[in-house]
Amino acid sequence: MVSYVKENGGIVATIDAELKTRIKKSGGSILSIASDKIVLEPSKL
């Protein structure tokens, strides 16, 4: 999944903290649910 995001970009929904970090570093964004709200966490370039 990380290699796909690195090559093509994208948004991933996950609760795995390590995967979240790897996706963000690869240029992808994360969708998460917090306090009954959907939150988009942008990539860290």
Helices and strands as residue ranges (DSSP letters): H 2-8, E 11-13, H 17-25, E 29-34, E 37-41
